[in-house]
Amino acid sequence: MSVASSSPFSTANFFKEGGEGDNIGCHNDLADKKALRKVFRHRRKALRDNPSWSADGLIFTLMLAEHVRTHFGKAQSIAAYLPNDGEVDPLPVFLQAIEAGIKPVLPRIVAKDTPLHFHHWWPGDPLEEGCAGILQPTANAEEIIPDIILTPLVGFDRSLRRLGRGGGYYDRSFQAYPDAIRIGIAWSIQEAPSIPVDPWDIPLHAVATEKEWIGF
């Protein structure tokens, strides 16, 4: 899966040429998660500030939506997220899912140190502010166990290890819903040589970037 031939903007070229001053790089000696989060949030912000970012992201997610529809068409439900802090917007995937008869769901934080709950959500349905100001479905929306979880991330590696924001909600959710297919969505500039692993970390099944599909 690639948008290289369709998009005028290349993340690889952007950072190769210096981008907006990203001089940190991907180094194996960045061993702790806090340092890695700082690196990739800096990169993601620089990418978001580029004028071509929106168009590039739309092409990426349209191709991702087609990939998901083609390969996971038997799924009954798919969980995504509302983008924040420069995350890839998965709305085109939601729209494709609706057309294919797959129920779109969004995560809801119920309490600290618990798994996410997933609720049915159509574009235009009401949302309320949850933890850290992130919008989420209302409590009375139908709760659904997702077959696919499209997962935001801060960083990833080729072993499909995921670096999240640090709250642990998705790792707890992966444990609570072990049968769900776990797909991370990221820009290629969020790849690290290696992500530090804690005992509670659960790997993804695949990662989709604007350049490729990594995993099964």
Kinemage of the C-alpha trace (Angstrom):
@kinemage 1
@onewidth
@group {chain A} dominant
@subgroup {mainchain}
@vectorlist {calphas} color= white
{ca met a 1} P 0.000 0.000 0.000
{ca ser a 2} L 1.595 3.251 -1.106
{ca val a 3} L 0.620 6.811 -1.925
{ca ala a 4} L 4.014 7.706 -3.354
{ca ser a 5} L 2.775 7.851 -6.932
{ca ser a 6} L -0.363 9.844 -6.085
{ca ser a 7} L 0.789 12.379 -3.528
{ca pro a 8} L 2.905 15.484 -4.173
{ca phe a 9} L 4.233 15.288 -0.652
{ca ser a 10} L 6.761 12.704 0.526
{ca thr a 11} L 7.398 12.311 4.244
{ca ala a 12} L 10.702 10.657 3.437
{ca asn a 13} L 11.879 13.654 1.410
{ca phe a 14} L 10.505 16.082 3.961
{ca phe a 15} L 12.685 14.763 6.765
{ca lys a 16} L 15.639 13.925 4.554
{ca glu a 17} L 15.783 17.600 3.635
{ca gly a 18} L 15.506 18.704 7.231
{ca gly a 19} L 11.768 19.247 7.452
{ca glu a 20} L 11.017 22.009 9.957
{ca gly a 21} L 14.188 21.479 11.928
{ca asp a 22} L 13.857 17.843 12.951
{ca asn a 23} L 17.445 17.071 13.943
{ca ile a 24} L 16.751 14.280 16.422
{ca gly a 25} L 16.644 11.224 14.175
{ca cys a 26} L 15.819 7.604 15.027
{ca his a 27} L 18.585 6.303 17.271
{ca asn a 28} L 18.835 2.960 19.026
{ca asp a 29} L 20.143 4.720 22.126
{ca leu a 30} L 16.762 6.388 22.668
{ca ala a 31} L 15.917 3.649 25.130
{ca asp a 32} L 13.154 5.177 27.198
{ca lys a 33} L 9.608 5.766 26.075
{ca lys a 34} L 9.453 9.349 27.277
{ca ala a 35} L 12.306 10.359 24.966
{ca leu a 36} L 10.768 8.511 22.034
{ca arg a 37} L 7.409 10.218 22.547
{ca lys a 38} L 9.130 13.592 22.421
{ca val a 39} L 10.906 12.646 19.180
{ca phe a 40} L 7.830 11.435 17.343
{ca arg a 41} L 5.470 14.138 18.550
{ca his a 42} L 7.995 16.670 17.274
{ca arg a 43} L 8.091 14.928 13.899
{ca arg a 44} L 4.335 14.570 13.697
{ca lys a 45} L 3.833 18.258 14.482
{ca ala a 46} L 6.321 19.239 11.764
{ca leu a 47} L 4.453 17.027 9.322
{ca arg a 48} L 1.091 18.502 10.328
{ca asp a 49} L 2.386 22.045 9.752
{ca asn a 50} L 3.262 21.251 6.121
{ca pro a 51} L 0.683 22.632 3.620
{ca ser a 52} L 0.348 19.245 1.877
{ca trp a 53} L -0.434 17.369 5.090
{ca ser a 54} L -4.239 17.272 4.725
{ca ala a 55} L -4.222 16.081 1.119
{ca asp a 56} L -1.565 13.463 1.832
{ca gly a 57} L -3.510 12.182 4.822
{ca leu a 58} L -6.718 11.914 2.807
{ca ile a 59} L -5.040 9.853 0.073
{ca phe a 60} L -3.463 7.624 2.714
{ca thr a 61} L -6.692 6.907 4.573
{ca leu a 62} L -8.710 6.371 1.395
{ca met a 63} L -6.250 3.659 0.366
{ca leu a 64} L -6.302 2.221 3.886
{ca ala a 65} L -10.097 2.144 3.777
{ca glu a 66} L -10.028 0.163 0.530
{ca his a 67} L -7.460 -2.251 1.987
{ca val a 68} L -9.570 -2.852 5.099
{ca arg a 69} L -12.746 -3.299 3.039
{ca thr a 70} L -11.051 -5.781 0.702
{ca his a 71} L -9.261 -7.891 3.298
{ca phe a 72} L -11.536 -7.628 6.342
{ca gly a 73} L -14.948 -7.397 4.711
{ca lys a 74} L -16.404 -10.128 6.937
{ca ala a 75} L -15.923 -8.033 10.069
{ca gln a 76} L -19.119 -6.971 11.829
{ca ser a 77} L -17.644 -3.953 13.613
{ca ile a 78} L -14.589 -1.724 13.372
{ca ala a 79} L -13.256 0.607 16.048
{ca ala a 80} L -11.408 3.773 15.130
{ca tyr a 81} L -10.695 7.014 16.996
{ca leu a 82} L -11.082 10.766 16.713
{ca pro a 83} L -7.669 12.165 15.715
{ca asn a 84} L -5.722 14.351 18.094
{ca asp a 85} L -2.247 15.906 18.101
{ca gly a 86} L -1.539 15.228 14.420
{ca glu a 87} L -2.781 11.631 14.343
{ca val a 88} L -3.945 10.197 11.027
{ca asp a 89} L -7.682 10.794 10.552
{ca pro a 90} L -9.454 7.442 9.988
{ca leu a 91} L -12.815 8.967 8.944
{ca pro a 92} L -12.603 7.606 5.347
{ca val a 93} L -12.245 4.113 6.826
{ca phe a 94} L -15.405 4.693 8.859
{ca leu a 95} L -17.311 5.820 5.766
{ca gln a 96} L -16.179 2.741 3.807
{ca ala a 97} L -17.173 0.542 6.732
{ca ile a 98} L -20.662 2.034 6.789
{ca glu a 99} L -21.050 1.413 3.039
{ca ala a 100} L -19.956 -2.206 3.563
{ca gly a 101} L -22.430 -2.733 6.408
{ca ile a 102} L -19.735 -2.822 9.093
{ca lys a 103} L -20.681 -1.059 12.316
{ca pro a 104} L -18.360 1.852 13.181
{ca val a 105} L -17.505 2.233 16.864
{ca leu a 106} L -15.453 4.667 18.932
{ca pro a 107} L -13.665 4.184 22.258
{ca arg a 108} L -14.966 5.566 25.527
{ca ile a 109} L -12.897 5.922 28.697
{ca val a 110} L -15.005 4.750 31.628
{ca ala a 111} L -12.446 4.891 34.443
{ca lys a 112} L -8.712 5.141 34.948
{ca asp a 113} L -6.747 1.859 34.740
{ca thr a 114} L -9.587 0.051 32.937
{ca pro a 115} L -9.952 -1.102 29.321
{ca leu a 116} L -11.699 1.115 26.813
{ca his a 117} L -15.366 0.513 26.129
{ca phe a 118} L -16.428 0.722 22.487
{ca his a 119} L -19.727 2.306 21.448
{ca his a 120} L -21.585 2.473 18.155
{ca trp a 121} L -21.108 5.886 16.536
{ca trp a 122} L -22.275 7.345 13.235
{ca pro a 123} L -20.754 10.582 11.914
{ca gly a 124} L -22.963 13.321 13.329
{ca asp a 125} L -23.952 11.425 16.486
{ca pro a 126} L -23.480 13.374 19.733
{ca leu a 127} L -20.128 13.295 21.502
{ca glu a 128} L -19.059 14.410 24.948
{ca glu a 129} L -15.748 15.482 26.403
{ca gly a 130} L -13.914 12.706 28.212
{ca cys a 131} L -10.513 12.226 29.765
{ca ala a 132} L -7.909 14.837 28.775
{ca gly a 133} L -10.512 16.714 26.756
{ca ile a 134} L -10.859 13.973 24.131
{ca leu a 135} L -14.325 13.639 22.614
{ca gln a 136} L -16.045 10.274 22.969
{ca pro a 137} L -19.482 8.677 22.449
{ca thr a 138} L -22.136 9.191 25.085
{ca ala a 139} L -22.736 6.441 27.634
{ca asn a 140} L -26.167 5.561 26.208
{ca ala a 141} L -24.776 4.674 22.765
{ca glu a 142} L -24.875 0.936 22.014
{ca glu a 143} L -21.803 -0.857 23.364
{ca ile a 144} L -20.189 -3.209 20.838
{ca ile a 145} L -17.242 -5.615 20.943
{ca pro a 146} L -15.033 -4.640 17.975
{ca asp a 147} L -13.743 -7.148 15.422
{ca ile a 148} L -11.047 -4.696 14.272
{ca ile a 149} L -9.365 -2.000 16.346
{ca leu a 150} L -7.726 0.784 14.331
{ca thr a 151} L -5.229 2.127 16.802
{ca pro a 152} L -3.550 5.527 17.063
{ca leu a 153} L 0.080 5.507 18.091
{ca val a 154} L 3.046 7.756 18.744
{ca gly a 155} L 5.698 5.338 17.440
{ca phe a 156} L 6.151 1.772 16.203
{ca asp a 157} L 8.824 -0.668 15.055
{ca arg a 158} L 9.094 -3.551 12.588
{ca ser a 159} L 8.271 -6.055 15.327
{ca leu a 160} L 4.842 -4.377 15.498
{ca arg a 161} L 5.461 -2.977 18.938
{ca arg a 162} L 3.464 0.159 19.617
{ca leu a 163} L 4.368 3.289 21.561
{ca gly a 164} L 1.212 4.987 22.819
{ca arg a 165} L 0.564 8.101 24.839
{ca gly a 166} L 1.354 6.339 28.090
{ca gly a 167} L -2.088 5.819 29.607
{ca gly a 168} L -2.179 2.076 28.910
{ca tyr a 169} L -5.788 2.134 27.714
{ca tyr a 170} L -5.162 0.346 24.435
{ca asp a 171} L -2.940 -2.356 25.949
{ca arg a 172} L -5.650 -3.102 28.521
{ca ser a 173} L -8.208 -3.135 25.720
{ca phe a 174} L -6.109 -5.522 23.619
{ca gln a 175} L -6.080 -7.869 26.599
{ca ala a 176} L -9.825 -7.470 27.132
{ca tyr a 177} L -10.628 -8.098 23.436
{ca pro a 178} L -8.019 -10.701 22.403
{ca asp a 179} L -9.891 -11.751 19.254
{ca ala a 180} L -9.937 -8.258 17.741
{ca ile a 181} L -7.501 -7.531 14.897
{ca arg a 182} L -5.126 -4.794 16.049
{ca ile a 183} L -4.055 -2.387 13.299
{ca gly a 184} L -1.889 0.624 14.063
{ca ile a 185} L -2.199 3.711 11.848
{ca ala a 186} L 0.812 5.992 11.544
{ca trp a 187} L 3.042 8.062 9.306
{ca ser a 188} L 6.251 6.372 8.213
{ca ile a 189} L 8.273 9.000 10.114
{ca gln a 190} L 6.905 7.470 13.333
{ca glu a 191} L 8.934 4.283 12.841
{ca ala a 192} L 11.732 3.527 15.336
{ca pro a 193} L 14.501 0.915 15.071
{ca ser a 194} L 13.173 -0.577 18.303
{ca ile a 195} L 10.439 0.320 20.786
{ca pro a 196} L 11.173 -0.421 24.472
{ca val a 197} L 8.844 -3.114 25.796
{ca asp a 198} L 7.157 -3.425 29.179
{ca pro a 199} L 5.577 -6.676 30.418
{ca trp a 200} L 2.055 -5.360 29.810
{ca asp a 201} L 2.679 -4.233 26.211
{ca ile a 202} L 0.778 -6.191 23.551
{ca pro a 203} L 2.016 -6.078 19.929
{ca leu a 204} L -0.118 -5.133 16.956
{ca his a 205} L -1.088 -7.484 14.152
{ca ala a 206} L -0.230 -4.881 11.509
{ca val a 207} L 0.761 -1.254 10.979
{ca ala a 208} L -0.434 0.845 8.041
{ca thr a 209} L 1.582 3.855 6.890
{ca glu a 210} L 1.352 6.045 3.778
{ca lys a 211} L 4.156 3.900 2.303
{ca glu a 212} L 3.296 0.319 3.171
{ca trp a 213} L 1.340 -2.278 5.092
{ca ile a 214} L 3.552 -3.956 7.708
{ca gly a 215} L 2.392 -7.301 9.083
{ca phe a 216} L 0.005 -9.939 7.772
